[in-house]
Amino acid sequence: MKTLNTVHHIGETRNPLLELWSAVLYTAIDDAFNQVRIAEARHALAWLKGCGEDFRLVCEYANRDPEYVHRKLIKKLKKREEYLNGFKARSSPYNNLFPVPGKWLHKTKTNYTTSVELSD
């Protein structure tokens, strides 16, 4: 897990609650853009794009303006969502470990085993 870099000036006291909510917001953003499990990435994207009451509260608790955060992220969130929509849903328990666009995949059967190969 990544940690937030915080600069504290001499005499400034740490605010653990502020740091906690900043970490919650950071984790949602990190999940939306870096999560390899597609379902979890989509969940984070929906939460951030929706700009709902929970999102607004987390931003306020993190001392961030929810409108500003949403405005700064929305184009990148839409682009990431389009990218994730290029993946076909697969039913394997390992379907989200290494996401590859579905158009590159085809299955072959050899000796009762299934292998997945990249195709052009």
C-alpha atoms as an extended CHARMM CRD file, in Angstrom:
* protein
*
       120  EXT
         1         1  MET       CA              0.0000000000        0.0000000000        0.0000000000  PROA      1               0.0000000000
         2         2  LYS       CA              1.2870000000        3.4210000000       -0.9060000000  PROA      2               0.0000000000
         3         3  THR       CA              1.4490000000        6.1290000000        1.7200000000  PROA      3               0.0000000000
         4         4  LEU       CA              0.6210000000        9.7630000000        1.3020000000  PROA      4               0.0000000000
         5         5  ASN       CA              3.5240000000       12.1580000000        1.4860000000  PROA      5               0.0000000000
         6         6  THR       CA              2.7410000000       14.8620000000        3.9980000000  PROA      6               0.0000000000
         7         7  VAL       CA              4.8870000000       17.8670000000        4.8110000000  PROA      7               0.0000000000
         8         8  HSD       CA              4.5840000000       19.1240000000        8.3660000000  PROA      8               0.0000000000
         9         9  HSD       CA              6.0000000000       22.4820000000        9.2720000000  PROA      9               0.0000000000
        10        10  ILE       CA              7.6840000000       23.0930000000       12.6190000000  PROA      10              0.0000000000
        11        11  GLY       CA              5.0460000000       23.5650000000       15.2800000000  PROA      11              0.0000000000
        12        12  GLU       CA              2.2630000000       22.1370000000       13.0930000000  PROA      12              0.0000000000
        13        13  THR       CA              0.3520000000       19.2680000000       14.6420000000  PROA      13              0.0000000000
        14        14  ARG       CA             -0.6820000000       16.2180000000       12.6800000000  PROA      14              0.0000000000
        15        15  ASN       CA             -4.3520000000       15.5870000000       12.1190000000  PROA      15              0.0000000000
        16        16  PRO       CA             -4.7810000000       11.7840000000       12.0360000000  PROA      16              0.0000000000
        17        17  LEU       CA             -8.4340000000       12.0220000000       10.9240000000  PROA      17              0.0000000000
        18        18  LEU       CA             -7.5240000000       14.2810000000        8.0230000000  PROA      18              0.0000000000
        19        19  GLU       CA             -4.7760000000       11.8550000000        7.0360000000  PROA      19              0.0000000000
        20        20  LEU       CA             -7.1770000000        8.9080000000        7.3170000000  PROA      20              0.0000000000
        21        21  TRP       CA             -9.8000000000       10.4490000000        5.0190000000  PROA      21              0.0000000000
        22        22  SER       CA             -7.1080000000       11.6160000000        2.6020000000  PROA      22              0.0000000000
        23        23  ALA       CA             -5.9170000000        8.0030000000        2.4590000000  PROA      23              0.0000000000
        24        24  VAL       CA             -9.4920000000        6.8180000000        1.7630000000  PROA      24              0.0000000000
        25        25  LEU       CA             -9.7860000000        9.2620000000       -1.1360000000  PROA      25              0.0000000000
        26        26  TYR       CA             -6.3180000000        8.3650000000       -2.4280000000  PROA      26              0.0000000000
        27        27  THR       CA             -7.1260000000        4.6370000000       -2.2730000000  PROA      27              0.0000000000
        28        28  ALA       CA            -10.3010000000        5.1020000000       -4.3270000000  PROA      28              0.0000000000
        29        29  ILE       CA             -8.3680000000        7.0530000000       -6.9660000000  PROA      29              0.0000000000
        30        30  ASP       CA             -5.5640000000        4.4880000000       -6.9500000000  PROA      30              0.0000000000
        31        31  ASP       CA             -8.0570000000        1.6330000000       -7.3110000000  PROA      31              0.0000000000
        32        32  ALA       CA             -9.8040000000        3.3650000000      -10.2110000000  PROA      32              0.0000000000
        33        33  PHE       CA             -6.5880000000        3.8030000000      -12.1830000000  PROA      33              0.0000000000
        34        34  ASN       CA             -4.2630000000        1.0130000000      -11.0250000000  PROA      34              0.0000000000
        35        35  GLN       CA             -6.4300000000       -1.8700000000       -9.8310000000  PROA      35              0.0000000000
        36        36  VAL       CA             -5.9250000000       -4.9540000000      -12.0140000000  PROA      36              0.0000000000
        37        37  ARG       CA             -9.1800000000       -6.5470000000      -10.8690000000  PROA      37              0.0000000000
        38        38  ILE       CA            -11.6020000000       -5.0400000000      -13.3390000000  PROA      38              0.0000000000
        39        39  ALA       CA            -14.6750000000       -5.2880000000      -11.1050000000  PROA      39              0.0000000000
        40        40  GLU       CA            -12.9200000000       -3.4260000000       -8.2910000000  PROA      40              0.0000000000
        41        41  ALA       CA            -11.5900000000       -0.7880000000      -10.6830000000  PROA      41              0.0000000000
        42        42  ARG       CA            -15.0960000000       -0.2590000000      -12.0770000000  PROA      42              0.0000000000
        43        43  HSD       CA            -16.5370000000        0.0210000000       -8.5780000000  PROA      43              0.0000000000
        44        44  ALA       CA            -14.0110000000        2.7500000000       -7.6960000000  PROA      44              0.0000000000
        45        45  LEU       CA            -14.6740000000        4.5070000000      -11.0150000000  PROA      45              0.0000000000
        46        46  ALA       CA            -18.4110000000        4.5210000000      -10.4030000000  PROA      46              0.0000000000
        47        47  TRP       CA            -17.9370000000        5.8930000000       -6.8950000000  PROA      47              0.0000000000
        48        48  LEU       CA            -15.6820000000        8.6950000000       -8.0950000000  PROA      48              0.0000000000
        49        49  LYS       CA            -17.7340000000        9.5280000000      -11.2020000000  PROA      49              0.0000000000
        50        50  GLY       CA            -21.0120000000        9.4710000000       -9.2950000000  PROA      50              0.0000000000
        51        51  CYS       CA            -19.9290000000       12.3040000000       -7.0240000000  PROA      51              0.0000000000
        52        52  GLY       CA            -22.5070000000       11.0780000000       -4.5160000000  PROA      52              0.0000000000
        53        53  GLU       CA            -23.0380000000       11.8980000000       -0.8760000000  PROA      53              0.0000000000
        54        54  ASP       CA            -20.3610000000        9.4480000000        0.3540000000  PROA      54              0.0000000000
        55        55  PHE       CA            -17.8180000000       10.8710000000       -2.0960000000  PROA      55              0.0000000000
        56        56  ARG       CA            -18.6250000000       14.4050000000       -0.9900000000  PROA      56              0.0000000000
        57        57  LEU       CA            -18.2980000000       13.5270000000        2.6910000000  PROA      57              0.0000000000
        58        58  VAL       CA            -14.9530000000       11.8010000000        2.1820000000  PROA      58              0.0000000000
        59        59  CYS       CA            -13.6550000000       14.8320000000        0.2560000000  PROA      59              0.0000000000
        60        60  GLU       CA            -14.8470000000       17.2070000000        2.9680000000  PROA      60              0.0000000000
        61        61  TYR       CA            -13.3490000000       15.0430000000        5.7250000000  PROA      61              0.0000000000
        62        62  ALA       CA            -10.0920000000       15.0580000000        3.7260000000  PROA      62              0.0000000000
        63        63  ASN       CA            -10.3310000000       18.8720000000        3.5160000000  PROA      63              0.0000000000
        64        64  ARG       CA            -10.7860000000       18.7530000000       -0.2730000000  PROA      64              0.0000000000
        65        65  ASP       CA            -13.4580000000       20.4770000000       -2.3630000000  PROA      65              0.0000000000
        66        66  PRO       CA            -15.5660000000       17.6400000000       -3.8700000000  PROA      66              0.0000000000
        67        67  GLU       CA            -16.4570000000       19.6780000000       -6.9790000000  PROA      67              0.0000000000
        68        68  TYR       CA            -12.8030000000       20.4640000000       -7.6390000000  PROA      68              0.0000000000
        69        69  VAL       CA            -11.7050000000       16.8350000000       -7.1490000000  PROA      69              0.0000000000
        70        70  HSD       CA            -14.4920000000       15.5900000000       -9.4200000000  PROA      70              0.0000000000
        71        71  ARG       CA            -13.7760000000       18.2080000000      -12.0910000000  PROA      71              0.0000000000
        72        72  LYS       CA            -10.0560000000       17.3540000000      -12.0940000000  PROA      72              0.0000000000
        73        73  LEU       CA            -10.6920000000       13.6040000000      -12.3850000000  PROA      73              0.0000000000
        74        74  ILE       CA            -13.7370000000       13.2630000000      -14.6420000000  PROA      74              0.0000000000
        75        75  LYS       CA            -11.9760000000       13.2530000000      -18.0530000000  PROA      75              0.0000000000
        76        76  LYS       CA             -9.4010000000       10.7260000000      -16.8890000000  PROA      76              0.0000000000
        77        77  LEU       CA            -12.1010000000        8.6040000000      -15.2250000000  PROA      77              0.0000000000
        78        78  LYS       CA            -14.0820000000        8.4590000000      -18.4710000000  PROA      78              0.0000000000
        79        79  LYS       CA            -10.9800000000        7.5260000000      -20.4320000000  PROA      79              0.0000000000
        80        80  ARG       CA            -10.1340000000        4.7480000000      -17.9460000000  PROA      80              0.0000000000
        81        81  GLU       CA            -13.7310000000        3.5030000000      -18.0950000000  PROA      81              0.0000000000
        82        82  GLU       CA            -13.5740000000        3.3190000000      -21.9000000000  PROA      82              0.0000000000
        83        83  TYR       CA            -10.3370000000        1.3610000000      -21.6060000000  PROA      83              0.0000000000
        84        84  LEU       CA            -11.8830000000       -1.1050000000      -19.1430000000  PROA      84              0.0000000000
        85        85  ASN       CA            -14.9570000000       -1.4940000000      -21.3560000000  PROA      85              0.0000000000
        86        86  GLY       CA            -12.6180000000       -2.9630000000      -23.9920000000  PROA      86              0.0000000000
        87        87  PHE       CA            -12.1890000000       -6.0640000000      -21.8700000000  PROA      87              0.0000000000
        88        88  LYS       CA            -14.5930000000       -8.9520000000      -22.1900000000  PROA      88              0.0000000000
        89        89  ALA       CA            -15.8940000000      -10.4560000000      -18.9780000000  PROA      89              0.0000000000
        90        90  ARG       CA            -14.4410000000      -13.9190000000      -18.4260000000  PROA      90              0.0000000000
        91        91  SER       CA            -15.6900000000      -16.4970000000      -15.9380000000  PROA      91              0.0000000000
        92        92  SER       CA            -12.3410000000      -17.7660000000      -14.6620000000  PROA      92              0.0000000000
        93        93  PRO       CA            -11.4070000000      -17.1180000000      -11.0130000000  PROA      93              0.0000000000
        94        94  TYR       CA             -8.2270000000      -15.6050000000      -12.4710000000  PROA      94              0.0000000000
        95        95  ASN       CA            -10.0790000000      -13.3940000000      -14.9450000000  PROA      95              0.0000000000
        96        96  ASN       CA             -8.8160000000      -10.1070000000      -13.5500000000  PROA      96              0.0000000000
        97        97  LEU       CA             -5.2340000000      -10.8700000000      -12.6200000000  PROA      97              0.0000000000
        98        98  PHE       CA             -3.7470000000       -9.9260000000      -15.9730000000  PROA      98              0.0000000000
        99        99  PRO       CA             -6.4080000000       -8.1450000000      -18.0030000000  PROA      99              0.0000000000
       100       100  VAL       CA             -5.9610000000       -8.5020000000      -21.7510000000  PROA      100             0.0000000000
       101       101  PRO       CA             -8.4410000000       -7.1590000000      -24.2960000000  PROA      101             0.0000000000
       102       102  GLY       CA            -10.8430000000       -9.9700000000      -25.1920000000  PROA      102             0.0000000000
       103       103  LYS       CA            -10.2380000000       -9.5920000000      -28.9240000000  PROA      103             0.0000000000
       104       104  TRP       CA             -6.7030000000      -10.9290000000      -28.3720000000  PROA      104             0.0000000000
       105       105  LEU       CA             -7.8880000000      -14.1570000000      -26.8070000000  PROA      105             0.0000000000
       106       106  HSD       CA             -9.0810000000      -17.4560000000      -28.1390000000  PROA      106             0.0000000000
       107       107  LYS       CA             -9.3190000000      -20.8090000000      -26.3790000000  PROA      107             0.0000000000
       108       108  THR       CA             -7.9900000000      -24.1320000000      -27.5920000000  PROA      108             0.0000000000
       109       109  LYS       CA             -8.5330000000      -27.5950000000      -26.1210000000  PROA      109             0.0000000000
       110       110  THR       CA             -5.6540000000      -30.0430000000      -25.9850000000  PROA      110             0.0000000000
       111       111  ASN       CA             -5.7440000000      -33.1980000000      -23.8680000000  PROA      111             0.0000000000
       112       112  TYR       CA             -8.6170000000      -31.9050000000      -21.7280000000  PROA      112             0.0000000000
       113       113  THR       CA             -6.7870000000      -28.7320000000      -20.7630000000  PROA      113             0.0000000000
       114       114  THR       CA             -7.7050000000      -25.2610000000      -21.8580000000  PROA      114             0.0000000000
       115       115  SER       CA             -5.0330000000      -22.8030000000      -22.8430000000  PROA      115             0.0000000000
       116       116  VAL       CA             -5.3940000000      -19.1830000000      -23.8170000000  PROA      116             0.0000000000
       117       117  GLU       CA             -3.2310000000      -17.8360000000      -26.5900000000  PROA      117             0.0000000000
       118       118  LEU       CA             -2.7290000000      -14.3530000000      -27.9110000000  PROA      118             0.0000000000
       119       119  SER       CA             -3.9190000000      -13.8930000000      -31.4820000000  PROA      119             0.0000000000
       120       120  ASP       CA             -3.5200000000      -11.0530000000      -33.9550000000  PROA      120             0.0000000000
